[in-house]
């Protein structure tokens, strides 16, 4: 969803996600999920499974785990929920979170918030390939053939003083 077209409640929800602490966000989501009811929680959980490829063991009654999943998804990859959820479900969730007791406390400062998004997190460096040396030796064996990569090099010839 383009930030220029988002509704006021989604903007308030985004403000809450960008400026609130994780504990307060989880509390606001727990209150909202309890207020939404099992049908909306079931639909939301199905969308989270589709978006995040996780949560297969969760049930709509697991409000604490689902709220934690919502908060962690948005904190790890900003705009995951806002761009991935269907707009009608996002509106319902955003309205419930903003109207929750914890959400109303987190709304302070929205009038001066510029609406900026955090920078994308850096991709972690790949794990070192510990087998790379073995592969290079296996692919280009010495005069001993493929097994030469695993045989210790012979000691240098000894010089005699004669």
Secondary structure by P-SEA (a helix, b strand, c coil): cccccccaaaaaaaaaaacccaaaaaaaaaaaaaaacaaaaaaaaaaaaaaccccccccccaaaaaaaaaaaaaaaccccccccccaaaaaaaaaaaaacaaaaaaccccccccccccccccccccccccaaaaaaaaacccccccccccccccccbbbbcc
